[in-house]
Amino acid sequence: MKKLAMAALLLMPTWAMANTFSITNNGKAEDVATIKISFSGLISGNKSAALQSVLDEINQRYVNSKKIYLYLNSDGGNLDSALAMYYALRSTNKQVVTVNQSMVASAATLPYCAGQERIVLKEANFIIHPAQMDSIADKNITPAKLATAQNYIGMYNRMFRNIYQHCTDFSAGEMDKALGSDDNRLYLTSEAALQHKLATGIDDKMVAAPVSYFITD
């Protein structure tokens, strides 16, 4: 039976607030074909940087690997960091399979949409809703400040629309409704996600891989 070696990854200072570690067997790096990444919790700048560092390490160390499975369990988080994850996943030279392990909501739908294959585990769910921002702390709220908030939200809703049009079959009208009011947010089961092409397949188990990375809070 192969021994598992666990090593903390301390490759970048930005990982200070992200708990990141790996589990590998004792095989040769050049023999690794499949790699698994588990990402859990809210998306932050540090965790986004951690994922990008993991992808770079995979590209440099496991040069013969073909497929990366990214398991996501996240209620959302920072949209800018989520978009950075999206482009990092789209830019790797490996085939990326994203998997909804339990919940993929809000900003977490962006990295999920980056997968060439998008799997959802049978009882997992999705939530799509409009972009949000923190409340305006200033007591002197002016029309200009309200306009700034509206522009901010509108910018990120356009980002959602542009990405969703490549990974769902929702019409422009359906997206406008879902992103126009939080009352119209979408709750999607695995079957509904498959029906609307957000997911490309449903599974009831996780894959085994000789190399696994974990990114948590």
N, C-alpha and C positions, 0 to 999 in steps of 0.2 A: 504494500500500500504506500502510495506516494505521500511524503510528508509535506505539509503545507507550511509555507514560510510567510509570516506577516511582518511587514515593514512599514513604519510611518514614513510618509512622503513629505519631505521638507524642502521642496525644490524652489519655492518662491515665497517671499515675505507676505504676499497677498493671501497666502493660505492660513495666515495666523488665526482668522476667525472662521475657517472652514475645517471641519474634522475630516481629513482625507487619508485613506490608507488603502493598501492593496493586499491581496492574497494570491500567491502564485504557487504552482507546483515546482518541482526541481528539474523540469525539462529544459531543453535548449530554447532560447528566445526565437531562433530561426524556425523552430517547428510549430510555433503557436499560430493557429489559423483563426481562432475565434476568441474575442475578448468581451467581457461583460462589465458595464458600468452601472452602478446603482446610485441614483441621485434622489435624496429625500429632503423635504422641508422647503421653506420659502427660498426663492431665488434672490441672491444678493450679489453685489459686485465681487466679493471675495469668492463665493461659490462658483460664479461664472468664470472667474479667472482660474479657479481650481480645475474646472472641466476643461478649459482650453489648454492648461498645462498637461493634463492627463492625455488629451488627444495628441499633443505634440510628442509626449513621451512614447505613446503607442506608435506613432509614425516613425520615430527614430530608433526605438528599441526592437519593436516587433515588425520588422520590415516585410516579412512574408505573410503577415496576417491579412485576412480578406474581409472579415465582417466584425462590426462592433454592435453589440446590443446595449442600448441605453434604456434602463428601467427608471421610469419617472413616477414619483409619488409626491406631488406638490400642489398646494393650494394657490400658487402664483408667486407674486413678489415684484421685484423691480423690473419694469418693462425694458429699460435700456440694457440691463444685464441679460435679460431673456433674449433680446434681439442679438446681442453679441454671441450668445450660445447658439442661436439659430444659424448664424453665418459661419461660426466655427465648425459646426456639424456638417453644414453644406460644403465646406471647403476641404474636408479631409479626403484623402485618396482611398479610404476604405468604404465599403458598403455599410451604411448606417441603418440599423433597425431600431426604431423607437418603440417602447412598450409602455402603455399605461398600466402600472402595477396595481393601483388602487384608485387614485384620484389625480386627474390633470385638469387644473382650473386656471382661468384667467391668463396671466402672463406665461404660465407653464405650457399652454397650448402652442406657443411659438417654437420652442425647441422640439416639441413633439412633432410639429409639422415638418421639421427638417428631415425626417427619415425617408429614405427611398421606400422602405416598408414601414408601415405603422400598425403595430399590433396592440390590441387591448385585451387584457385578461378578463375572463367572463363576467365577473361581478364588479368590475371597475366602472367608473363614471367620469364624465366630462362636464365642465361648466364654462359657458361662454357668456361674457357680460361686458358692458361698456368699460372703457378705461376710467380710472378713478384717480383723484388726487387728495392729498391731505387737506383738511379744512383750513380756511384762511384764518390765521391766528390774529391778524391785525383787526382791531375793533372798528377802525375807520375804513369800512369797505366802500370803495368807489366804483363807478361804472367801468373805469379803466382796469381795475383789479379783477372785476368779474369777467371782463372781456379777455383778459390774459388767461384766466382759469379756463374759459370756454375754448380758447385757441389751443391751450395745452391738451385738453381732453380730446378735442377734434383731431389734433395731430396724431395722437396715439390710436384713436379709432380708425383713422385712415390706414395706419400701419397694420392693424388687425385685419381690415378689409383686404388689403393687398396680399397679405400672406394667406388668409383663408380662401381666397379665390383659387389658390394653387393646391389646396389640400382638402377642399370640401366641394360639394355640389350645390351649396346654398345659393339661391338667387340673390341679386343685388337688393331686391326688396326685402327678402328674409333677413339679410345681414343688416340692412338699415334699421329694421325693426328691433333686432336683438341688441344692436349696439346703440340704439337711440334712447333706450330707457332701461334702467336696472330692473324695472317691473317685467320686462320682456326677456330677461336672461334665459339662456337655453340650458336645460339639464338633459344630458344625453347618456343613455345606457350604452352598453357595448353594442347591442343590436342597432340602436339608432345611429351610433357613430359609424358603423359599417354601412348602413343604409345611405348615409349622407357622404360617404367616402372620406370622412375624417380618419377612419381606420381602414386598413386594407385587409385585416384579418382578425379573428378572435382565437385566443388560446386559453388553456386552463392550467398551464404549468410554465415554469421558467426554464431557460436553457442552462446547461452546465457548460462551463468554460474553464480552461486551464489557468487563465489570468482574470482576476476580478478586481475592480476598483470601487471604492465606496466614498461618496461625498455626502456629508451630513452636517447638521448644525454643530 
